[in-house]
């Protein structure tokens, strides 16, 4: 089972390899959720380790000398419906162990932090950069989602309502609700982390966590505004459907009104008068002509009244 260990040395993130861990070294471990033991020997009680990995709830736990963080991370490689993967972090003095069921994106994130030569990273600031990096791209994903909703709105306003958008709108609402809950849980975790009960973070890192909280709060607000947008979209779609149905009912009403005098003529004439058609060769054409005159007269009247 693949696992990686990195060491923080002189502000750089370096692969550690197979060498023994130095007692005063600072290390980051990355492994799979299927791991049966911690990455660093004797670093965690086995029962605590197993129970923590088995619990998928998004949470922050502060124990003596240990912080346990479980995050839900939006898998932005997949399109809707909303999907996520789990990242568990075990924080101890000079040790961070990361376990996830999606190694590739987390490993890529650590590699990108390792290749960042612009800023030397201390241990706690690396932690901030790691958790903040898990939310990279969220704003763009929300923008893409909003643009897709705007495209649907354009189709609806252009009268393309023959397509049933109800399922699509309901699916959007469900996904947005899941994304909103995703940010709610993340905000709860980092509010607890900001308390820094074990003192693993310096003042700058605590301020950085506070900045991350503000970022998540803005993302949460954006999701809320998109949900309101979808509600307005649903109302607009329903209005367009109602307008279309009203148009259909207007046409049916006009047709019914046109045929009403024809039915009256035929019924009154056929049931009460002697029919000259039996003796006059132009009888039927005359009745047809009368009906056409009535139809044309009704249509002209309706046009003049702007009924259709």
C-alpha positions as CSV (number, residue, x, y, z in Angstrom):
1,X,0.0,0.0,0.0
2,X,1.5,3.3,-1.2
3,X,2.6,5.9,1.4
4,X,4.9,8.8,1.4
5,X,6.9,10.6,4.1
6,X,8.3,14.1,3.7
7,X,10.5,16.2,6.0
8,X,10.5,19.9,6.6
9,X,14.0,21.2,6.6
10,X,15.1,24.9,6.3
11,X,11.6,25.8,5.2
12,X,11.6,23.2,2.4
13,X,9.5,20.1,1.9
14,X,11.7,17.2,0.9
15,X,11.1,13.5,0.3
16,X,12.4,11.6,3.3
17,X,13.0,8.1,1.8
18,X,13.6,5.0,3.9
19,X,16.0,6.6,6.5
20,X,15.0,6.5,10.2
21,X,13.1,9.5,11.6
22,X,15.3,11.9,13.5
23,X,13.9,12.6,17.0
24,X,14.0,16.4,16.5
25,X,12.9,16.3,12.8
26,X,9.6,17.6,11.4
27,X,7.8,15.1,9.2
28,X,4.7,14.9,7.1
29,X,3.2,11.5,6.2
30,X,0.6,10.7,3.5
31,X,-1.2,7.4,3.3
32,X,-4.4,5.7,2.3
33,X,-7.5,5.4,4.5
34,X,-7.0,1.6,4.1
35,X,-3.9,1.8,6.2
36,X,-3.8,-0.5,9.2
37,X,-1.3,1.4,11.3
38,X,0.1,5.0,11.7
39,X,2.8,6.1,9.3
40,X,5.1,7.0,12.2
41,X,5.9,4.2,14.8
42,X,4.4,4.6,18.2
43,X,2.8,8.0,17.3
44,X,-0.8,7.1,17.9
45,X,-2.7,4.5,20.0
46,X,-3.9,1.8,17.6
47,X,-7.5,1.9,18.8
48,X,-7.8,5.6,18.5
49,X,-6.2,5.5,15.0
50,X,-8.6,2.8,13.8
51,X,-11.7,4.5,15.3
52,X,-10.8,7.8,13.8
53,X,-10.3,6.5,10.3
54,X,-13.6,4.5,10.5
55,X,-15.6,7.6,11.5
56,X,-16.4,9.5,8.3
57,X,-18.0,12.5,10.0
58,X,-16.4,15.9,9.3
59,X,-15.1,17.0,12.7
60,X,-12.2,18.5,14.8
61,X,-11.1,16.7,17.9
62,X,-8.6,18.1,20.3
63,X,-6.9,15.6,22.6
64,X,-3.8,15.9,24.8
65,X,-0.9,16.4,22.5
66,X,-3.0,15.5,19.4
67,X,-5.5,17.2,17.1
68,X,-7.7,15.0,14.8
69,X,-9.2,16.6,11.8
70,X,-11.6,14.9,9.3
71,X,-12.5,17.0,6.3
72,X,-14.8,16.4,3.4
73,X,-13.2,17.6,0.2
74,X,-15.1,18.5,-3.0
75,X,-13.9,16.2,-5.8
76,X,-13.7,18.8,-8.5
77,X,-12.4,16.3,-11.1
78,X,-16.0,14.9,-11.3
79,X,-18.9,16.8,-12.7
80,X,-22.3,17.0,-10.9
81,X,-23.8,15.4,-9.0
82,X,-21.6,16.6,-6.1
83,X,-19.1,14.1,-4.9
84,X,-16.4,14.3,-2.3
85,X,-13.6,12.4,-0.7
86,X,-12.3,12.2,2.9
87,X,-9.0,13.6,4.3
88,X,-8.0,12.7,7.9
89,X,-5.2,14.6,9.6
90,X,-3.5,13.7,12.8
91,X,-1.5,16.7,14.2
92,X,1.2,16.3,16.8
93,X,4.2,18.3,17.7
94,X,6.5,18.2,14.6
95,X,4.3,15.5,13.0
96,X,1.4,15.6,10.5
97,X,-0.1,12.4,9.3
98,X,-2.6,12.6,6.4
99,X,-4.8,9.8,5.3
100,X,-7.2,9.9,2.4
101,X,-9.2,7.7,0.0
102,X,-8.0,9.9,-3.0
103,X,-4.2,9.9,-2.8
104,X,-3.6,11.5,-6.2
105,X,-5.0,15.0,-5.6
106,X,-3.6,15.3,-2.1
107,X,-0.1,14.1,-3.2
108,X,-0.2,16.6,-6.1
109,X,-1.1,19.3,-3.6
110,X,1.9,18.5,-1.4
111,X,4.2,18.3,-4.4
112,X,3.0,21.7,-5.6
113,X,3.8,23.1,-2.1
114,X,7.2,21.4,-2.2
115,X,8.0,23.1,-5.5
116,X,7.0,26.5,-4.3
117,X,10.3,28.3,-3.9
118,X,8.7,31.7,-3.4
119,X,8.0,31.3,0.3
120,X,9.8,29.2,2.9
121,X,7.3,27.3,5.0
122,X,7.3,26.7,8.7
123,X,5.6,23.6,10.1
124,X,2.4,25.2,11.1
125,X,2.2,27.3,8.0
126,X,2.6,24.2,5.9
127,X,-0.5,22.9,7.7
128,X,-2.4,26.0,6.8
129,X,-1.3,25.8,3.2
130,X,-2.3,22.2,3.0
131,X,-5.8,22.6,4.3
132,X,-6.3,25.8,2.3
133,X,-5.2,24.1,-0.8
134,X,-7.9,21.5,-0.4
135,X,-10.4,24.3,-1.2
136,X,-8.5,25.7,-4.2
137,X,-10.6,25.9,-7.3
138,X,-13.9,25.9,-5.4
139,X,-14.7,29.5,-6.5
140,X,-14.1,28.7,-10.1
141,X,-16.3,25.6,-9.8
142,X,-19.1,27.7,-8.4
143,X,-18.7,30.2,-11.2
144,X,-18.9,27.5,-13.8
145,X,-22.0,26.2,-12.0
146,X,-23.5,29.7,-12.0
147,X,-22.7,30.1,-15.7
148,X,-24.5,26.9,-16.5
149,X,-27.6,28.1,-14.6
150,X,-27.4,31.4,-16.6
151,X,-27.4,29.3,-19.8
152,X,-30.5,27.5,-18.8
153,X,-32.1,30.8,-17.9
154,X,-31.3,32.1,-21.4
155,X,-32.9,29.1,-23.0
156,X,-36.1,29.5,-20.9
157,X,-36.4,33.2,-21.7
158,X,-35.9,32.4,-25.4
159,X,-39.0,30.2,-25.1
160,X,-37.2,26.9,-25.3
161,X,-39.6,25.4,-22.8
162,X,-40.5,22.2,-24.8
163,X,-37.6,20.6,-22.9
164,X,-38.5,19.6,-19.4
165,X,-36.2,21.6,-17.1
166,X,-37.9,20.4,-13.9
167,X,-35.6,17.5,-13.3
168,X,-32.5,19.6,-14.0
169,X,-33.6,22.4,-11.6
170,X,-34.4,19.8,-8.9
171,X,-31.0,18.2,-9.4
172,X,-29.3,21.6,-9.2
173,X,-31.1,22.4,-5.9
174,X,-30.0,19.0,-4.4
175,X,-26.4,19.5,-5.4
176,X,-26.3,23.1,-4.1
177,X,-27.8,21.9,-0.8
178,X,-25.0,19.3,-0.6
179,X,-22.3,22.0,-1.4
180,X,-23.8,24.3,1.2
181,X,-23.7,21.6,3.9
182,X,-20.1,20.9,2.8
183,X,-19.0,24.5,3.6
184,X,-21.1,24.6,6.8
185,X,-19.1,21.6,8.1
186,X,-15.8,23.0,7.0
187,X,-16.5,26.3,8.8
188,X,-17.3,24.4,12.0
189,X,-14.0,22.5,11.8
190,X,-11.9,25.5,11.3
191,X,-13.7,27.5,14.0
192,X,-12.6,24.7,16.4
193,X,-9.1,24.6,14.9
194,X,-8.8,28.4,15.4
195,X,-9.0,27.9,19.2
196,X,-5.5,26.2,18.9
197,X,-5.9,24.4,22.3
198,X,-2.7,22.3,21.9
199,X,-0.7,25.3,20.7
200,X,0.5,23.7,17.5
201,X,-0.1,26.9,15.5
202,X,1.8,30.2,15.9
203,X,0.0,33.6,15.8
204,X,0.5,34.0,12.1
205,X,-1.0,30.5,11.4
206,X,-4.0,31.3,13.6
207,X,-4.5,34.5,11.6
208,X,-4.2,32.4,8.4
209,X,-6.9,30.0,9.7
210,X,-9.1,33.0,10.4
211,X,-8.5,34.2,6.8
212,X,-9.5,30.7,5.6
213,X,-12.7,30.9,7.6
214,X,-13.5,34.2,5.9
215,X,-12.9,32.5,2.5
216,X,-15.2,29.6,3.4
217,X,-17.8,32.0,4.6
218,X,-17.7,33.9,1.3
219,X,-18.0,30.6,-0.6
220,X,-21.0,29.7,1.6
221,X,-22.6,33.0,0.8
222,X,-22.0,32.5,-2.9
223,X,-23.7,29.1,-2.7
224,X,-26.6,30.6,-0.9
225,X,-27.0,33.3,-3.6
226,X,-26.8,30.6,-6.3
227,X,-29.6,28.7,-4.5
228,X,-31.7,31.9,-4.6
229,X,-30.9,32.2,-8.3
230,X,-32.1,28.6,-8.9
231,X,-35.3,29.4,-7.0
232,X,-35.8,32.4,-9.3
233,X,-35.0,30.2,-12.3
234,X,-37.7,27.8,-11.3
235,X,-40.2,30.6,-11.0
236,X,-39.2,31.9,-14.4
237,X,-39.5,28.4,-15.9
238,X,-42.9,27.9,-14.3
239,X,-44.0,31.4,-15.6
240,X,-42.9,30.4,-19.2
241,X,-44.8,27.1,-18.9
242,X,-47.9,28.9,-17.7
243,X,-47.6,31.4,-20.6
244,X,-47.3,28.6,-23.0
245,X,-50.3,26.8,-21.5
246,X,-52.3,30.0,-21.6
247,X,-51.4,30.3,-25.3
248,X,-52.6,26.8,-26.0
249,X,-55.8,27.4,-24.0
250,X,-56.4,30.6,-26.0
251,X,-56.1,28.7,-29.3
252,X,-58.4,26.0,-28.1
253,X,-60.9,28.6,-26.9
254,X,-60.8,30.4,-30.2
255,X,-61.3,27.2,-32.1
256,X,-64.2,26.3,-29.8
257,X,-65.8,29.7,-30.3
258,X,-65.4,29.5,-34.1
259,X,-67.1,26.1,-34.2
260,X,-69.9,27.1,-31.8
261,X,-71.9,29.1,-34.4
262,X,-71.3,26.4,-37.0
263,X,-72.7,23.8,-34.7
264,X,-75.7,26.1,-34.0
265,X,-76.3,26.6,-37.7
266,X,-76.1,22.9,-38.5
267,X,-78.2,21.8,-35.6
268,X,-80.9,24.5,-35.9
269,X,-81.0,24.2,-39.7
270,X,-80.9,20.5,-40.0
271,X,-83.4,19.7,-37.2
272,X,-86.0,22.3,-37.9
273,X,-86.1,23.2,-41.6
274,X,-86.8,21.3,-44.7
275,X,-83.4,20.7,-46.4
276,X,-83.5,22.1,-50.0
277,X,-80.3,20.2,-50.8
278,X,-82.4,17.2,-51.7
279,X,-84.1,19.3,-54.5
280,X,-81.4,22.0,-55.2
281,X,-78.0,21.1,-56.5
282,X,-76.3,24.2,-54.9
283,X,-77.8,23.5,-51.4
284,X,-74.7,21.9,-49.9
285,X,-72.2,24.4,-51.5
286,X,-74.4,27.2,-50.2
287,X,-74.2,25.8,-46.6
288,X,-70.5,25.3,-46.9
289,X,-70.1,28.9,-48.1
290,X,-72.1,30.2,-45.2
291,X,-69.9,28.3,-42.8
292,X,-66.8,29.7,-44.4
293,X,-68.2,33.2,-44.2
294,X,-68.9,32.6,-40.5
295,X,-65.4,31.2,-39.8
296,X,-63.7,34.1,-41.7
297,X,-65.9,36.6,-39.9
298,X,-65.0,35.2,-36.5
299,X,-61.3,35.1,-37.3
300,X,-61.3,38.7,-38.5
301,X,-63.2,39.7,-35.3
302,X,-60.7,37.9,-33.1
303,X,-57.8,39.5,-34.9
304,X,-59.3,42.9,-34.5
305,X,-59.8,42.3,-30.8
306,X,-56.2,41.0,-30.6
307,X,-57.3,37.7,-29.2
308,X,-54.6,35.8,-31.0
